[in-house]
Amino acid sequence: MSEDVEKQLFEKLKTRNFSVQMDESTLRDSEAVLISYVRYIDKGHFVEEMLFCKRLESNTTFKDIYNMLK
């Protein structure tokens, strides 16, 4: 089911302008994660969807975050 939801989101993004927001956060056990949201307009309404949430393997430097997004 999650693959279908992901596929639907990617299909929508192919035909729309969108923006991406990233947020680096630290969990209780000092594990760093990168959460990415995408925003776009669908049927006249602003929509925000979570694109991904991934664990950062090393430090939370700009280089590490850039490589995760890439």
PDB file of N, CA, C, O and CB in Angstrom:
ATOM      1  N   MET A   1       0.812  -1.185   0.000  1.00  0.00           N
ATOM      2  CA  MET A   1       0.000   0.000   0.000  1.00  0.00           C
ATOM      3  C   MET A   1       0.865   1.263   0.000  1.00  0.00           C
ATOM      4  O   MET A   1       0.557   2.222  -0.708  1.00  0.00           O
ATOM      5  CB  MET A   1      -0.928  -0.009   1.194  1.00  0.00           C
ATOM      6  N   SER A   2       1.948   1.269   0.792  1.00  0.00           N
ATOM      7  CA  SER A   2       2.790   2.466   0.853  1.00  0.00           C
ATOM      8  C   SER A   2       3.435   2.762  -0.495  1.00  0.00           C
ATOM      9  O   SER A   2       3.649   3.925  -0.839  1.00  0.00           O
ATOM     10  CB  SER A   2       3.870   2.300   1.922  1.00  0.00           C
ATOM     11  N   GLU A   3       3.747   1.720  -1.259  1.00  0.00           N
ATOM     12  CA  GLU A   3       4.328   1.938  -2.594  1.00  0.00           C
ATOM     13  C   GLU A   3       3.331   2.644  -3.497  1.00  0.00           C
ATOM     14  O   GLU A   3       3.722   3.489  -4.302  1.00  0.00           O
ATOM     15  CB  GLU A   3       4.762   0.599  -3.229  1.00  0.00           C
ATOM     16  N   ASP A   4       2.043   2.312  -3.378  1.00  0.00           N
ATOM     17  CA  ASP A   4       1.015   2.950  -4.192  1.00  0.00           C
ATOM     18  C   ASP A   4       0.869   4.418  -3.829  1.00  0.00           C
ATOM     19  O   ASP A   4       0.732   5.264  -4.713  1.00  0.00           O
ATOM     20  CB  ASP A   4      -0.322   2.230  -4.027  1.00  0.00           C
ATOM     21  N   VAL A   5       0.896   4.731  -2.543  1.00  0.00           N
ATOM     22  CA  VAL A   5       0.791   6.124  -2.088  1.00  0.00           C
ATOM     23  C   VAL A   5       1.989   6.914  -2.588  1.00  0.00           C
ATOM     24  O   VAL A   5       1.845   8.041  -3.063  1.00  0.00           O
ATOM     25  CB  VAL A   5       0.698   6.202  -0.538  1.00  0.00           C
ATOM     26  N   GLU A   6       3.164   6.325  -2.482  1.00  0.00           N
ATOM     27  CA  GLU A   6       4.384   6.979  -2.968  1.00  0.00           C
ATOM     28  C   GLU A   6       4.303   7.214  -4.470  1.00  0.00           C
ATOM     29  O   GLU A   6       4.667   8.290  -4.945  1.00  0.00           O
ATOM     30  CB  GLU A   6       5.626   6.132  -2.630  1.00  0.00           C
ATOM     31  N   LYS A   7       3.839   6.238  -5.213  1.00  0.00           N
ATOM     32  CA  LYS A   7       3.720   6.369  -6.673  1.00  0.00           C
ATOM     33  C   LYS A   7       2.744   7.484  -7.037  1.00  0.00           C
ATOM     34  O   LYS A   7       3.007   8.267  -7.950  1.00  0.00           O
ATOM     35  CB  LYS A   7       3.260   5.034  -7.302  1.00  0.00           C
ATOM     36  N   GLN A   8       1.608   7.560  -6.321  1.00  0.00           N
ATOM     37  CA  GLN A   8       0.623   8.613  -6.586  1.00  0.00           C
ATOM     38  C   GLN A   8       1.219  10.000  -6.335  1.00  0.00           C
ATOM     39  O   GLN A   8       0.993  10.927  -7.113  1.00  0.00           O
ATOM     40  CB  GLN A   8      -0.628   8.411  -5.712  1.00  0.00           C
ATOM     41  N   LEU A   9       1.979  10.136  -5.249  1.00  0.00           N
ATOM     42  CA  LEU A   9       2.601  11.417  -4.940  1.00  0.00           C
ATOM     43  C   LEU A   9       3.602  11.806  -6.020  1.00  0.00           C
ATOM     44  O   LEU A   9       3.610  12.953  -6.468  1.00  0.00           O
ATOM     45  CB  LEU A   9       3.289  11.363  -3.574  1.00  0.00           C
ATOM     46  N   PHE A  10       4.440  10.875  -6.442  1.00  0.00           N
ATOM     47  CA  PHE A  10       5.425  11.171  -7.486  1.00  0.00           C
ATOM     48  C   PHE A  10       4.751  11.554  -8.796  1.00  0.00           C
ATOM     49  O   PHE A  10       5.241  12.433  -9.504  1.00  0.00           O
ATOM     50  CB  PHE A  10       6.341   9.970  -7.707  1.00  0.00           C
ATOM     51  N   GLU A  11       3.642  10.915  -9.130  1.00  0.00           N
ATOM     52  CA  GLU A  11       2.916  11.259 -10.354  1.00  0.00           C
ATOM     53  C   GLU A  11       2.370  12.688 -10.271  1.00  0.00           C
ATOM     54  O   GLU A  11       2.412  13.425 -11.256  1.00  0.00           O
ATOM     55  CB  GLU A  11       1.764  10.257 -10.598  1.00  0.00           C
ATOM     56  N   LYS A  12       1.863  13.076  -9.106  1.00  0.00           N
ATOM     57  CA  LYS A  12       1.363  14.444  -8.940  1.00  0.00           C
ATOM     58  C   LYS A  12       2.493  15.455  -9.078  1.00  0.00           C
ATOM     59  O   LYS A  12       2.319  16.503  -9.699  1.00  0.00           O
ATOM     60  CB  LYS A  12       0.675  14.604  -7.575  1.00  0.00           C
ATOM     61  N   LEU A  13       3.646  15.144  -8.504  1.00  0.00           N
ATOM     62  CA  LEU A  13       4.758  16.088  -8.527  1.00  0.00           C
ATOM     63  C   LEU A  13       5.349  16.265  -9.917  1.00  0.00           C
ATOM     64  O   LEU A  13       5.974  17.289 -10.195  1.00  0.00           O
ATOM     65  CB  LEU A  13       5.833  15.635  -7.578  1.00  0.00           C
ATOM     66  N   LYS A  14       5.164  15.287 -10.793  1.00  0.00           N
ATOM     67  CA  LYS A  14       5.679  15.393 -12.164  1.00  0.00           C
ATOM     68  C   LYS A  14       4.991  16.503 -12.944  1.00  0.00           C
ATOM     69  O   LYS A  14       5.570  17.051 -13.882  1.00  0.00           O
ATOM     70  CB  LYS A  14       5.504  14.070 -12.897  1.00  0.00           C
ATOM     71  N   THR A  15       3.756  16.841 -12.563  1.00  0.00           N
ATOM     72  CA  THR A  15       2.981  17.801 -13.342  1.00  0.00           C
ATOM     73  C   THR A  15       2.715  19.117 -12.604  1.00  0.00           C
ATOM     74  O   THR A  15       1.941  19.948 -13.079  1.00  0.00           O
ATOM     75  CB  THR A  15       1.675  17.182 -13.738  1.00  0.00           C
ATOM     76  N   ARG A  16       3.351  19.306 -11.454  1.00  0.00           N
ATOM     77  CA  ARG A  16       3.094  20.507 -10.658  1.00  0.00           C
ATOM     78  C   ARG A  16       4.393  21.161 -10.212  1.00  0.00           C
ATOM     79  O   ARG A  16       5.438  20.516 -10.119  1.00  0.00           O
ATOM     80  CB  ARG A  16       2.237  20.167  -9.440  1.00  0.00           C
ATOM     81  N   ASN A  17       4.299  22.456  -9.939  1.00  0.00           N
ATOM     82  CA  ASN A  17       5.375  23.125  -9.225  1.00  0.00           C
ATOM     83  C   ASN A  17       5.240  22.763  -7.755  1.00  0.00           C
ATOM     84  O   ASN A  17       4.129  22.636  -7.240  1.00  0.00           O
ATOM     85  CB  ASN A  17       5.336  24.680  -9.440  1.00  0.00           C
ATOM     86  N   PHE A  18       6.357  22.597  -7.089  1.00  0.00           N
ATOM     87  CA  PHE A  18       6.310  22.240  -5.674  1.00  0.00           C
ATOM     88  C   PHE A  18       7.531  22.797  -4.962  1.00  0.00           C
ATOM     89  O   PHE A  18       8.516  23.182  -5.592  1.00  0.00           O
ATOM     90  CB  PHE A  18       6.230  20.709  -5.494  1.00  0.00           C
ATOM     91  N   SER A  19       7.450  22.833  -3.647  1.00  0.00           N
ATOM     92  CA  SER A  19       8.586  23.249  -2.834  1.00  0.00           C
ATOM     93  C   SER A  19       8.904  22.138  -1.850  1.00  0.00           C
ATOM     94  O   SER A  19       8.042  21.338  -1.487  1.00  0.00           O
ATOM     95  CB  SER A  19       8.295  24.588  -2.091  1.00  0.00           C
ATOM     96  N   VAL A  20      10.163  22.107  -1.425  1.00  0.00           N
ATOM     97  CA  VAL A  20      10.626  21.083  -0.500  1.00  0.00           C
ATOM     98  C   VAL A  20      11.123  21.766   0.771  1.00  0.00           C
ATOM     99  O   VAL A  20      11.852  22.757   0.711  1.00  0.00           O
ATOM    100  CB  VAL A  20      11.747  20.206  -1.144  1.00  0.00           C
ATOM    101  N   GLN A  21      10.728  21.234   1.904  1.00  0.00           N
ATOM    102  CA  GLN A  21      11.207  21.716   3.190  1.00  0.00           C
ATOM    103  C   GLN A  21      11.872  20.545   3.899  1.00  0.00           C
ATOM    104  O   GLN A  21      11.328  19.442   3.941  1.00  0.00           O
ATOM    105  CB  GLN A  21      10.043  22.321   4.052  1.00  0.00           C
ATOM    106  N   MET A  22      13.060  20.796   4.457  1.00  0.00           N
ATOM    107  CA  MET A  22      13.771  19.756   5.193  1.00  0.00           C
ATOM    108  C   MET A  22      13.963  20.209   6.627  1.00  0.00           C
ATOM    109  O   MET A  22      14.166  21.389   6.911  1.00  0.00           O
ATOM    110  CB  MET A  22      15.134  19.431   4.532  1.00  0.00           C
ATOM    111  N   ASP A  23      13.894  19.229   7.525  1.00  0.00           N
ATOM    112  CA  ASP A  23      14.082  19.517   8.935  1.00  0.00           C
ATOM    113  C   ASP A  23      14.942  18.423   9.540  1.00  0.00           C
ATOM    114  O   ASP A  23      14.608  17.240   9.461  1.00  0.00           O
ATOM    115  CB  ASP A  23      12.722  19.633   9.672  1.00  0.00           C
ATOM    116  N   GLU A  24      16.040  18.822  10.138  1.00  0.00           N
ATOM    117  CA  GLU A  24      16.918  17.868  10.836  1.00  0.00           C
ATOM    118  C   GLU A  24      16.504  17.881  12.290  1.00  0.00           C
ATOM    119  O   GLU A  24      16.318  18.943  12.885  1.00  0.00           O
ATOM    120  CB  GLU A  24      18.455  18.231  10.670  1.00  0.00           C
ATOM    121  N   SER A  25      16.361  16.702  12.857  1.00  0.00           N
ATOM    122  CA  SER A  25      15.927  16.602  14.240  1.00  0.00           C
ATOM    123  C   SER A  25      16.702  15.481  14.935  1.00  0.00           C
ATOM    124  O   SER A  25      17.250  14.588  14.289  1.00  0.00           O
ATOM    125  CB  SER A  25      14.398  16.351  14.322  1.00  0.00           C
ATOM    126  N   THR A  26      16.731  15.552  16.244  1.00  0.00           N
ATOM    127  CA  THR A  26      17.402  14.521  17.034  1.00  0.00           C
ATOM    128  C   THR A  26      16.373  13.837  17.914  1.00  0.00           C
ATOM    129  O   THR A  26      15.599  14.495  18.609  1.00  0.00           O
ATOM    130  CB  THR A  26      18.552  15.123  17.893  1.00  0.00           C
ATOM    131  N   LEU A  27      16.369  12.517  17.879  1.00  0.00           N
ATOM    132  CA  LEU A  27      15.449  11.741  18.701  1.00  0.00           C
ATOM    133  C   LEU A  27      15.988  11.594  20.116  1.00  0.00           C
ATOM    134  O   LEU A  27      17.107  12.017  20.403  1.00  0.00           O
ATOM    135  CB  LEU A  27      15.206  10.364  18.081  1.00  0.00           C
ATOM    136  N   ARG A  28      15.211  11.007  20.984  1.00  0.00           N
ATOM    137  CA  ARG A  28      15.594  10.875  22.394  1.00  0.00           C
ATOM    138  C   ARG A  28      16.915  10.143  22.592  1.00  0.00           C
ATOM    139  O   ARG A  28      17.669  10.469  23.509  1.00  0.00           O
ATOM    140  CB  ARG A  28      14.511  10.155  23.150  1.00  0.00           C
ATOM    141  N   ASP A  29      17.200   9.174  21.758  1.00  0.00           N
ATOM    142  CA  ASP A  29      18.441   8.404  21.922  1.00  0.00           C
ATOM    143  C   ASP A  29      19.602   9.004  21.132  1.00  0.00           C
ATOM    144  O   ASP A  29      20.544   8.297  20.773  1.00  0.00           O
ATOM    145  CB  ASP A  29      18.221   6.960  21.487  1.00  0.00           C
ATOM    146  N   SER A  30      19.535  10.307  20.862  1.00  0.00           N
ATOM    147  CA  SER A  30      20.570  11.057  20.138  1.00  0.00           C
ATOM    148  C   SER A  30      20.745  10.603  18.693  1.00  0.00           C
ATOM    149  O   SER A  30      21.799  10.824  18.096  1.00  0.00           O
ATOM    150  CB  SER A  30      21.886  10.931  20.859  1.00  0.00           C
ATOM    151  N   GLU A  31      19.733   9.980  18.137  1.00  0.00           N
ATOM    152  CA  GLU A  31      19.764   9.584  16.729  1.00  0.00           C
ATOM    153  C   GLU A  31      19.248  10.742  15.880  1.00  0.00           C
ATOM    154  O   GLU A  31      18.151  11.248  16.117  1.00  0.00           O
ATOM    155  CB  GLU A  31      18.916   8.293  16.486  1.00  0.00           C
ATOM    156  N   ALA A  32      20.036  11.158  14.896  1.00  0.00           N
ATOM    157  CA  ALA A  32      19.656  12.277  14.029  1.00  0.00           C
ATOM    158  C   ALA A  32      18.862  11.762  12.833  1.00  0.00           C
ATOM    159  O   ALA A  32      19.223  10.755  12.223  1.00  0.00           O
ATOM    160  CB  ALA A  32      20.908  13.054  13.551  1.00  0.00           C
ATOM    161  N   VAL A  33      17.779  12.463  12.505  1.00  0.00           N
ATOM    162  CA  VAL A  33      16.957  12.110  11.354  1.00  0.00           C
ATOM    163  C   VAL A  33      16.734  13.348  10.487  1.00  0.00           C
ATOM    164  O   VAL A  33      16.759  14.481  10.967  1.00  0.00           O
ATOM    165  CB  VAL A  33      15.603  11.506  11.807  1.00  0.00           C
ATOM    166  N   LEU A  34      16.519  13.099   9.217  1.00  0.00           N
ATOM    167  CA  LEU A  34      16.201  14.155   8.262  1.00  0.00           C
ATOM    168  C   LEU A  34      14.793  13.895   7.749  1.00  0.00           C
ATOM    169  O   LEU A  34      14.516  12.848   7.165  1.00  0.00           O
ATOM    170  CB  LEU A  34      17.242  14.208   7.081  1.00  0.00           C
ATOM    171  N   ILE A  35      13.910  14.855   7.972  1.00  0.00           N
ATOM    172  CA  ILE A  35      12.528  14.743   7.523  1.00  0.00           C
ATOM    173  C   ILE A  35      12.329  15.752   6.401  1.00  0.00           C
ATOM    174  O   ILE A  35      12.711  16.916   6.522  1.00  0.00           O
ATOM    175  CB  ILE A  35      11.513  14.986   8.700  1.00  0.00           C
ATOM    176  N   SER A  36      11.729  15.295   5.314  1.00  0.00           N
ATOM    177  CA  SER A  36      11.506  16.172   4.178  1.00  0.00           C
ATOM    178  C   SER A  36      10.020  16.206   3.821  1.00  0.00           C
ATOM    179  O   SER A  36       9.368  15.167   3.707  1.00  0.00           O
ATOM    180  CB  SER A  36      12.343  15.715   2.971  1.00  0.00           C
ATOM    181  N   TYR A  37       9.505  17.414   3.649  1.00  0.00           N
ATOM    182  CA  TYR A  37       8.117  17.617   3.270  1.00  0.00           C
ATOM    183  C   TYR A  37       8.073  18.263   1.892  1.00  0.00           C
ATOM    184  O   TYR A  37       8.991  18.985   1.503  1.00  0.00           O
ATOM    185  CB  TYR A  37       7.373  18.488   4.316  1.00  0.00           C
ATOM    186  N   VAL A  38       7.011  18.000   1.168  1.00  0.00           N
ATOM    187  CA  VAL A  38       6.800  18.633  -0.121  1.00  0.00           C
ATOM    188  C   VAL A  38       5.458  19.355  -0.060  1.00  0.00           C
ATOM    189  O   VAL A  38       4.488  18.848   0.502  1.00  0.00           O
ATOM    190  CB  VAL A  38       6.842  17.585  -1.292  1.00  0.00           C
ATOM    191  N   ARG A  39       5.422  20.540  -0.646  1.00  0.00           N
ATOM    192  CA  ARG A  39       4.195  21.342  -0.689  1.00  0.00           C
ATOM    193  C   ARG A  39       3.866  21.666  -2.135  1.00  0.00           C
ATOM    194  O   ARG A  39       4.743  21.984  -2.938  1.00  0.00           O
ATOM    195  CB  ARG A  39       4.342  22.647   0.146  1.00  0.00           C
ATOM    196  N   TYR A  40       2.570  21.575  -2.448  1.00  0.00           N
ATOM    197  CA  TYR A  40       2.113  21.865  -3.799  1.00  0.00           C
ATOM    198  C   TYR A  40       0.630  22.233  -3.748  1.00  0.00           C
ATOM    199  O   TYR A  40      -0.016  22.114  -2.707  1.00  0.00           O
ATOM    200  CB  TYR A  40       2.358  20.650  -4.746  1.00  0.00           C
ATOM    201  N   ILE A  41       0.107  22.677  -4.877  1.00  0.00           N
ATOM    202  CA  ILE A  41      -1.310  23.031  -4.963  1.00  0.00           C
ATOM    203  C   ILE A  41      -2.027  21.916  -5.714  1.00  0.00           C
ATOM    204  O   ILE A  41      -1.609  21.504  -6.796  1.00  0.00           O
ATOM    205  CB  ILE A  41      -1.517  24.419  -5.675  1.00  0.00           C
ATOM    206  N   ASP A  42      -3.132  21.430  -5.106  1.00  0.00           N
ATOM    207  CA  ASP A  42      -3.943  20.382  -5.719  1.00  0.00           C
ATOM    208  C   ASP A  42      -5.404  20.809  -5.662  1.00  0.00           C
ATOM    209  O   ASP A  42      -5.960  21.000  -4.581  1.00  0.00           O
ATOM    210  CB  ASP A  42      -3.731  19.008  -5.004  1.00  0.00           C
ATOM    211  N   LYS A  43      -6.015  20.956  -6.818  1.00  0.00           N
ATOM    212  CA  LYS A  43      -7.424  21.362  -6.922  1.00  0.00           C
ATOM    213  C   LYS A  43      -7.700  22.656  -6.169  1.00  0.00           C
ATOM    214  O   LYS A  43      -8.733  22.802  -5.517  1.00  0.00           O
ATOM    215  CB  LYS A  43      -8.332  20.258  -6.391  1.00  0.00           C
ATOM    216  N   GLY A  44      -6.758  23.595  -6.270  1.00  0.00           N
ATOM    217  CA  GLY A  44      -6.938  24.903  -5.658  1.00  0.00           C
ATOM    218  C   GLY A  44      -6.603  24.989  -4.178  1.00  0.00           C
ATOM    219  O   GLY A  44      -6.797  26.040  -3.567  1.00  0.00           O
ATOM    220  N   HIS A  45      -6.108  23.914  -3.591  1.00  0.00           N
ATOM    221  CA  HIS A  45      -5.779  23.891  -2.165  1.00  0.00           C
ATOM    222  C   HIS A  45      -4.306  23.562  -1.965  1.00  0.00           C
ATOM    223  O   HIS A  45      -3.731  22.758  -2.698  1.00  0.00           O
ATOM    224  CB  HIS A  45      -6.660  22.870  -1.419  1.00  0.00           C
ATOM    225  N   PHE A  46      -3.706  24.193  -0.965  1.00  0.00           N
ATOM    226  CA  PHE A  46      -2.336  23.862  -0.612  1.00  0.00           C
ATOM    227  C   PHE A  46      -2.310  22.498   0.060  1.00  0.00           C
ATOM    228  O   PHE A  46      -3.137  22.205   0.923  1.00  0.00           O
ATOM    229  CB  PHE A  46      -1.722  24.943   0.310  1.00  0.00           C
ATOM    230  N   VAL A  47      -1.355  21.667  -0.341  1.00  0.00           N
ATOM    231  CA  VAL A  47      -1.211  20.321   0.213  1.00  0.00           C
ATOM    232  C   VAL A  47       0.221  20.169   0.706  1.00  0.00           C
ATOM    233  O   VAL A  47       1.166  20.604   0.048  1.00  0.00           O
ATOM    234  CB  VAL A  47      -1.566  19.218  -0.851  1.00  0.00           C
ATOM    235  N   GLU A  48       0.371  19.548   1.872  1.00  0.00           N
ATOM    236  CA  GLU A  48       1.696  19.249   2.401  1.00  0.00           C
ATOM    237  C   GLU A  48       1.770  17.749   2.676  1.00  0.00           C
ATOM    238  O   GLU A  48       0.915  17.195   3.368  1.00  0.00           O
ATOM    239  CB  GLU A  48       1.995  20.080   3.699  1.00  0.00           C
ATOM    240  N   GLU A  49       2.781  17.106   2.137  1.00  0.00           N
ATOM    241  CA  GLU A  49       2.971  15.666   2.317  1.00  0.00           C
ATOM    242  C   GLU A  49       4.392  15.415   2.813  1.00  0.00           C
ATOM    243  O   GLU A  49       5.321  16.133   2.443  1.00  0.00           O
ATOM    244  CB  GLU A  49       2.700  14.889   0.985  1.00  0.00           C
ATOM    245  N   MET A  50       4.555  14.399   3.646  1.00  0.00           N
ATOM    246  CA  MET A  50       5.904  14.012   4.040  1.00  0.00           C
ATOM    247  C   MET A  50       6.510  13.217   2.889  1.00  0.00           C
ATOM    248  O   MET A  50       5.928  12.237   2.424  1.00  0.00           O
ATOM    249  CB  MET A  50       5.900  13.179   5.375  1.00  0.00           C
ATOM    250  N   LEU A  51       7.675  13.645   2.440  1.00  0.00           N
ATOM    251  CA  LEU A  51       8.350  12.977   1.338  1.00  0.00           C
ATOM    252  C   LEU A  51       9.166  11.794   1.843  1.00  0.00           C
ATOM    253  O   LEU A  51       9.101  10.700   1.283  1.00  0.00           O
ATOM    254  CB  LEU A  51       9.249  13.961   0.586  1.00  0.00           C
ATOM    255  N   PHE A  52       9.939  12.024   2.913  1.00  0.00           N
ATOM    256  CA  PHE A  52      10.680  10.921   3.527  1.00  0.00           C
ATOM    257  C   PHE A  52      11.167  11.301   4.910  1.00  0.00           C
ATOM    258  O   PHE A  52      11.194  12.475   5.278  1.00  0.00           O
ATOM    259  CB  PHE A  52      11.862  10.510   2.651  1.00  0.00           C
ATOM    260  N   CYS A  53      11.548  10.295   5.662  1.00  0.00           N
ATOM    261  CA  CYS A  53      12.184  10.458   6.959  1.00  0.00           C
ATOM    262  C   CYS A  53      13.306   9.427   7.005  1.00  0.00           C
ATOM    263  O   CYS A  53      13.057   8.222   7.013  1.00  0.00           O
ATOM    264  CB  CYS A  53      11.155  10.277   8.160  1.00  0.00           C
ATOM    265  N   LYS A  54      14.540   9.915   7.036  1.00  0.00           N
ATOM    266  CA  LYS A  54      15.691   9.007   6.990  1.00  0.00           C
ATOM    267  C   LYS A  54      16.677   9.338   8.101  1.00  0.00           C
ATOM    268  O   LYS A  54      16.853  10.494   8.488  1.00  0.00           O
ATOM    269  CB  LYS A  54      16.391   9.083   5.620  1.00  0.00           C
ATOM    270  N   ARG A  55      17.302   8.299   8.592  1.00  0.00           N
ATOM    271  CA  ARG A  55      18.311   8.460   9.642  1.00  0.00           C
ATOM    272  C   ARG A  55      19.598   8.980   9.013  1.00  0.00           C
ATOM    273  O   ARG A  55      20.023   8.504   7.960  1.00  0.00           O
ATOM    274  CB  ARG A  55      18.566   7.113  10.394  1.00  0.00           C
ATOM    275  N   LEU A  56      20.206   9.950   9.662  1.00  0.00           N
ATOM    276  CA  LEU A  56      21.498  10.454   9.213  1.00  0.00           C
ATOM    277  C   LEU A  56      22.583   9.573   9.823  1.00  0.00           C
ATOM    278  O   LEU A  56      22.667   9.432  11.043  1.00  0.00           O
ATOM    279  CB  LEU A  56      21.696  11.959   9.611  1.00  0.00           C
ATOM    280  N   GLU A  57      23.395   8.996   8.984  1.00  0.00           N
ATOM    281  CA  GLU A  57      24.399   8.033   9.431  1.00  0.00           C
ATOM    282  C   GLU A  57      25.530   8.669  10.237  1.00  0.00           C
ATOM    283  O   GLU A  57      26.084   8.051  11.146  1.00  0.00           O
ATOM    284  CB  GLU A  57      24.975   7.320   8.242  1.00  0.00           C
ATOM    285  N   SER A  58      25.856   9.891   9.896  1.00  0.00           N
ATOM    286  CA  SER A  58      26.996  10.525  10.568  1.00  0.00           C
ATOM    287  C   SER A  58      26.545  11.831  11.202  1.00  0.00           C
ATOM    288  O   SER A  58      25.470  11.895  11.798  1.00  0.00           O
ATOM    289  CB  SER A  58      28.164  10.779   9.572  1.00  0.00           C
ATOM    290  N   ASN A  59      27.335  12.837  11.082  1.00  0.00           N
ATOM    291  CA  ASN A  59      27.028  14.145  11.664  1.00  0.00           C
ATOM    292  C   ASN A  59      25.862  14.800  10.940  1.00  0.00           C
ATOM    293  O   ASN A  59      25.397  14.327   9.903  1.00  0.00           O
ATOM    294  CB  ASN A  59      28.257  15.058  11.614  1.00  0.00           C
ATOM    295  N   THR A  60      25.411  15.891  11.513  1.00  0.00           N
ATOM    296  CA  THR A  60      24.300  16.624  10.902  1.00  0.00           C
ATOM    297  C   THR A  60      24.813  17.894  10.221  1.00  0.00           C
ATOM    298  O   THR A  60      24.215  18.963  10.347  1.00  0.00           O
ATOM    299  CB  THR A  60      23.231  16.977  11.965  1.00  0.00           C
ATOM    300  N   THR A  61      25.900  17.764   9.515  1.00  0.00           N
ATOM    301  CA  THR A  61      26.450  18.906   8.786  1.00  0.00           C
ATOM    302  C   THR A  61      25.678  19.111   7.491  1.00  0.00           C
ATOM    303  O   THR A  61      24.947  18.227   7.043  1.00  0.00           O
ATOM    304  CB  THR A  61      27.955  18.702   8.492  1.00  0.00           C
ATOM    305  N   PHE A  62      25.848  20.278   6.901  1.00  0.00           N
ATOM    306  CA  PHE A  62      25.184  20.565   5.634  1.00  0.00           C
ATOM    307  C   PHE A  62      25.546  19.522   4.586  1.00  0.00           C
ATOM    308  O   PHE A  62      24.687  19.100   3.811  1.00  0.00           O
ATOM    309  CB  PHE A  62      25.557  21.963   5.138  1.00  0.00           C
ATOM    310  N   LYS A  63      26.803  19.105   4.554  1.00  0.00           N
ATOM    311  CA  LYS A  63      27.249  18.134   3.558  1.00  0.00           C
ATOM    312  C   LYS A  63      26.491  16.807   3.712  1.00  0.00           C
ATOM    313  O   LYS A  63      26.072  16.221   2.714  1.00  0.00           O
ATOM    314  CB  LYS A  63      28.769  17.899   3.683  1.00  0.00           C
ATOM    315  N   ASP A  64      26.312  16.335   4.936  1.00  0.00           N
ATOM    316  CA  ASP A  64      25.587  15.085   5.186  1.00  0.00           C
ATOM    317  C   ASP A  64      24.128  15.206   4.768  1.00  0.00           C
ATOM    318  O   ASP A  64      23.571  14.290   4.163  1.00  0.00           O
ATOM    319  CB  ASP A  64      25.678  14.699   6.667  1.00  0.00           C
ATOM    320  N   ILE A  65      23.513  16.338   5.092  1.00  0.00           N
ATOM    321  CA  ILE A  65      22.113  16.558   4.736  1.00  0.00           C
ATOM    322  C   ILE A  65      21.958  16.675   3.222  1.00  0.00           C
ATOM    323  O   ILE A  65      21.009  16.126   2.661  1.00  0.00           O
ATOM    324  CB  ILE A  65      21.571  17.823   5.428  1.00  0.00           C
ATOM    325  N   TYR A  66      22.855  17.367   2.561  1.00  0.00           N
ATOM    326  CA  TYR A  66      22.818  17.490   1.104  1.00  0.00           C
ATOM    327  C   TYR A  66      22.953  16.118   0.438  1.00  0.00           C
ATOM    328  O   TYR A  66      22.216  15.801  -0.496  1.00  0.00           O
ATOM    329  CB  TYR A  66      23.936  18.430   0.616  1.00  0.00           C
ATOM    330  N   ASN A  67      23.873  15.327   0.911  1.00  0.00           N
ATOM    331  CA  ASN A  67      24.066  13.998   0.321  1.00  0.00           C
ATOM    332  C   ASN A  67      22.843  13.109   0.519  1.00  0.00           C
ATOM    333  O   ASN A  67      22.542  12.285  -0.345  1.00  0.00           O
ATOM    334  CB  ASN A  67      25.294  13.326   0.927  1.00  0.00           C
ATOM    335  N   MET A  68      22.135  13.256   1.630  1.00  0.00           N
ATOM    336  CA  MET A  68      20.916  12.476   1.857  1.00  0.00           C
ATOM    337  C   MET A  68      19.844  12.873   0.861  1.00  0.00           C
ATOM    338  O   MET A  68      19.152  12.015   0.312  1.00  0.00           O
ATOM    339  CB  MET A  68      20.402  12.669   3.294  1.00  0.00           C
ATOM    340  N   LEU A  69      19.704  14.176   0.626  1.00  0.00           N
ATOM    341  CA  LEU A  69      18.698  14.649  -0.325  1.00  0.00           C
ATOM    342  C   LEU A  69      19.041  14.241  -1.748  1.00  0.00           C
ATOM    343  O   LEU A  69      18.167  13.868  -2.531  1.00  0.00           O
ATOM    344  CB  LEU A  69      18.558  16.162  -0.241  1.00  0.00           C
ATOM    345  N   LYS A  70      20.303  14.316  -2.066  1.00  0.00           N
ATOM    346  CA  LYS A  70      20.764  13.976  -3.415  1.00  0.00           C
ATOM    347  C   LYS A  70      20.470  12.526  -3.703  1.00  0.00           C
ATOM    348  O   LYS A  70      20.780  12.036  -4.789  1.00  0.00           O
ATOM    349  CB  LYS A  70      22.268  14.258  -3.577  1.00  0.00           C
TER     350      LYS A  70
END
